Amino acid sequence: MRRLVPFVLALLVAVIAGCGSHDDYAPPAPAVPLPRYGTAAALTKATGDKHLLDQTVRFRVTGVSNGDTPQNLAGEGSMRFQPNAVLMRVGLHLQRVGAPPGPEFTLVTLPEGIYLKLPDQAASMMPPGKSWFRIVNNGTSPAMTAFYQAAQSLRQNADPSQGFSQLGGATSIADSDQELLDNIWAVRYEINMDFTKAATLSPDPAMQGALLHLVQLGAPPDNTTLWLDRQNRVLRRSFAAPNGGITTYTLTMRFLGWSDPVQVDPPPREQVVSN
């Protein structure tokens, strides 16, 4: 399980992205330019307000590592946005490049807790009748602590109004431009985050720990690319997550539909391992 943690962490810190349509022609440039924001705070405020209006989204994620044993990642999930929380459920498959898809891990984040379901193949590791366990920061397992910090960061930052804007001076928009994305006109933003500054600005201890861990690993500043449509919906996000300067996990997340009906329920209580 520990070998899978870094790749999953790259997904967890990696906050939201989306997709467009696949028309057979390239639409003309819009007569009125799309809205463009000059600061990360203004950008995330605009997307956060829109996401709260839409309330739900489905997404897909794909990724690949460039380490000694390259791995592919693929997953599908859904989110529900609330004023002070983001509920998420995502299933992830990991496998070596060229190999068949691996077993599925399922992660659920809720206001009352963060839960992980191991693949069915790992049933022998669980007590009879149990398939979920709650991720807690108990300090006894480095892998569990890393999972907890990453999941907490996702829960704090999945809502764009609390994401980059919460870390103000640590983030900056390096570049923006209007362009076609899958035949939809969008504005592309290149956003940089300085992990050291972010750690000093974050009010959340779990997020501080995750950021300082990246600093200790020697990770360079975070570079994120995201695309927004005219309605301030994020269409896609691309993210490269370094791991100690040795392996990089390149991820792309794409939305399948805003306001689609989704269900993010807690796991059955009787199936959760007691802490």
C-alpha positions in Angstrom: 0.0 0.0 0.0 2.8 2.4 0.8 4.1 2.3 -2.8 0.7 3.5 -4.0 0.5 6.4 -1.5 2.7 9.0 -3.4 0.7 8.6 -6.6 -2.6 8.9 -4.8 -1.3 11.9 -2.9 -0.6 13.6 -6.2 -4.3 13.2 -7.1 -5.5 14.4 -3.7 -3.6 17.7 -3.8 -4.4 18.2 -7.0 -7.8 20.2 -6.7 -10.4 20.1 -9.7 -10.6 20.1 -13.5 -13.0 19.6 -16.4 -13.8 18.9 -20.0 -15.5 20.4 -23.0 -17.5 19.3 -26.0 -16.3 17.6 -29.2 -17.9 19.6 -32.0 -16.8 18.9 -35.6 -15.8 22.5 -36.4 -13.9 25.2 -34.7 -16.2 28.0 -33.5 -15.2 31.6 -34.4 -13.6 33.7 -31.7 -16.2 35.3 -29.4 -17.2 38.8 -30.2 -16.9 39.7 -26.5 -13.7 38.5 -24.9 -14.2 36.0 -22.0 -13.7 37.4 -18.4 -10.1 37.4 -17.3 -8.8 37.7 -13.8 -5.5 39.2 -12.7 -5.1 37.7 -9.3 -5.5 34.2 -7.9 -7.9 35.5 -5.2 -10.2 37.0 -7.8 -10.0 33.9 -10.0 -10.9 31.5 -7.2 -13.6 33.7 -5.9 -15.3 33.7 -9.3 -15.0 29.9 -9.8 -16.1 29.2 -6.2 -19.2 31.3 -6.5 -20.1 29.5 -9.7 -19.4 26.1 -8.3 -21.7 26.7 -5.3 -24.5 27.6 -7.8 -23.9 24.4 -9.8 -23.6 22.4 -6.5 -22.4 19.2 -8.1 -19.9 17.9 -10.7 -18.6 14.6 -12.1 -15.0 14.2 -13.2 -12.3 11.9 -14.6 -8.6 11.9 -13.8 -5.7 10.4 -15.7 -2.0 10.4 -14.9 1.4 8.9 -15.4 4.6 8.8 -13.4 8.1 9.0 -14.8 9.9 7.1 -12.0 11.9 3.9 -12.1 8.6 1.9 -12.4 6.3 4.2 -14.3 2.6 3.9 -13.4 -0.6 4.9 -14.9 -3.6 6.2 -12.9 -7.2 6.4 -14.0 -10.2 7.3 -12.0 -13.8 8.7 -11.9 -15.5 10.5 -9.2 -18.0 13.1 -8.2 -18.2 16.1 -5.9 -20.9 18.0 -4.1 -20.1 21.6 -3.1 -21.5 23.1 0.2 -20.9 26.5 1.6 -18.4 25.2 4.2 -17.5 21.7 2.8 -16.9 19.6 -0.2 -18.1 16.0 -0.4 -16.2 13.8 -2.7 -16.2 10.1 -3.8 -13.6 8.9 -6.3 -12.5 5.4 -7.4 -8.8 5.0 -8.5 -7.0 2.4 -10.5 -3.2 2.1 -10.5 -1.1 0.0 -12.7 2.4 -0.2 -14.3 2.6 1.3 -17.8 1.5 -1.3 -20.3 -0.2 -3.5 -17.7 -3.9 -4.1 -17.2 -5.8 -1.8 -14.9 -5.1 -2.5 -11.2 -7.7 -3.0 -8.5 -9.8 -0.1 -7.4 -9.3 2.0 -4.3 -12.3 4.2 -3.3 -11.9 7.4 -1.3 -14.8 9.3 0.3 -14.3 12.7 2.0 -17.2 14.0 4.2 -17.4 16.7 6.8 -17.4 14.1 9.5 -14.5 12.0 8.2 -12.3 10.7 5.5 -12.8 7.0 4.5 -10.8 4.6 2.3 -12.0 1.3 0.8 -9.3 -1.1 -0.2 -9.7 -3.3 -3.3 -11.7 -6.5 -3.0 -8.4 -8.4 -3.4 -7.3 -7.0 0.0 -10.3 -8.3 1.8 -8.1 -10.8 3.7 -6.4 -7.8 5.4 -9.7 -6.6 6.9 -11.8 -8.0 9.7 -14.7 -10.1 8.5 -17.5 -8.0 7.1 -15.3 -4.8 7.0 -14.2 -3.1 3.8 -13.7 0.5 4.9 -11.5 2.3 7.4 -11.4 5.9 8.5 -8.2 7.8 7.8 -7.0 9.4 11.0 -3.8 11.4 11.9 -2.7 9.2 14.9 1.0 9.5 14.3 1.6 5.8 14.3 1.8 5.3 10.6 3.7 7.6 8.2 1.6 6.4 5.3 -1.7 7.0 7.1 -0.4 10.5 8.2 0.4 11.3 4.6 -3.0 10.1 3.4 -4.7 12.2 6.2 -2.8 15.4 5.3 -3.4 15.0 1.6 -7.1 14.3 2.1 -7.4 17.2 4.5 -5.8 19.5 2.0 -8.2 18.3 -0.7 -11.2 18.9 1.5 -9.9 22.4 2.3 -9.0 23.3 -1.3 -11.5 21.5 -3.4 -13.8 24.5 -3.0 -12.0 27.1 -5.2 -13.2 30.0 -3.0 -11.0 28.5 -0.3 -8.1 27.3 -2.5 -5.5 29.6 -3.9 -7.2 32.7 -2.5 -6.8 31.4 1.0 -3.0 31.4 0.5 -3.0 34.9 -1.0 0.7 36.0 -1.2 1.9 32.5 -2.0 0.1 32.2 -5.3 0.4 34.2 -8.5 -0.9 34.1 -12.1 2.1 33.8 -14.3 0.2 33.9 -17.6 -3.3 33.8 -19.0 -4.7 33.7 -22.6 -7.9 33.0 -24.4 -7.9 29.8 -26.5 -9.9 26.9 -27.8 -10.2 23.8 -25.5 -12.0 21.0 -27.2 -13.8 23.5 -29.4 -14.9 25.6 -26.5 -13.4 29.1 -26.0 -11.8 29.2 -22.6 -9.2 31.3 -20.7 -6.1 29.3 -19.8 -4.3 30.3 -16.5 -0.8 29.4 -15.5 -0.7 29.6 -11.6 2.4 29.3 -9.4 2.4 28.5 -5.7 5.5 28.9 -3.4 5.2 26.0 -0.9 7.3 27.8 1.7 5.1 30.9 1.7 1.9 28.8 1.5 2.9 26.9 4.7 3.4 30.2 6.6 0.0 31.5 5.4 -2.2 28.4 5.8 -4.4 28.5 8.9 -4.9 24.7 8.8 -2.2 22.6 10.6 -2.8 19.6 8.4 -2.3 21.7 5.3 0.8 23.3 6.8 2.2 19.8 7.5 1.6 18.7 3.9 3.2 21.8 2.5 6.2 21.7 4.8 6.7 18.1 3.8 7.0 19.1 0.1 9.5 21.8 1.1 11.6 19.2 3.0 11.5 16.9 -0.1 13.0 19.8 -2.1 9.9 20.2 -4.3 10.0 23.2 -6.7 7.1 25.7 -6.7 3.8 24.2 -7.8 2.8 25.0 -11.3 -0.8 24.4 -12.2 -2.7 25.1 -15.5 -6.4 25.4 -15.5 -9.0 26.5 -18.1 -12.2 28.4 -17.4 -15.2 28.9 -19.7 -17.3 32.0 -20.0 -19.4 31.0 -17.0 -16.3 30.6 -14.7 -16.5 26.9 -14.7 -13.2 25.1 -14.5 -13.0 22.9 -17.6 -9.7 21.2 -17.1 -6.7 21.2 -14.7 -3.2 19.9 -15.4 -0.8 19.4 -12.5 2.7 18.0 -12.1 3.5 16.8 -8.6 7.1 16.1 -7.7 8.1 13.5 -5.1 11.5 14.3 -3.7 12.8 15.5 -7.0 13.0 11.9 -8.3 9.6 11.0 -9.6 7.0 13.4 -11.1 3.3 12.5 -11.4 1.6 14.4 -14.2 -2.1 14.5 -13.8 -5.0 15.8 -15.8 -8.5 16.1 -14.4 -11.6 16.8 -16.5 -15.2 17.6 -15.6 -17.9 15.5 -17.2 -20.8 17.6 -16.2 -21.7 20.4 -13.8 -25.0 20.1 -11.9 -25.3 16.4 -12.9 -27.1 14.3 -10.2 -24.5 12.8 -8.0 -24.6 10.8 -4.7 -21.8 11.1 -2.1 -22.9 8.9 0.8 -20.9 7.8 3.9 -19.9 4.1 3.8 -22.2 1.7 5.7 -21.4 2.1 9.4 -21.3 -1.7 9.9 -18.6 -2.0 7.2 -16.2 0.6 8.7 -13.3 -0.7 10.9 -13.5 0.8 14.4 -10.5 3.0 15.3 
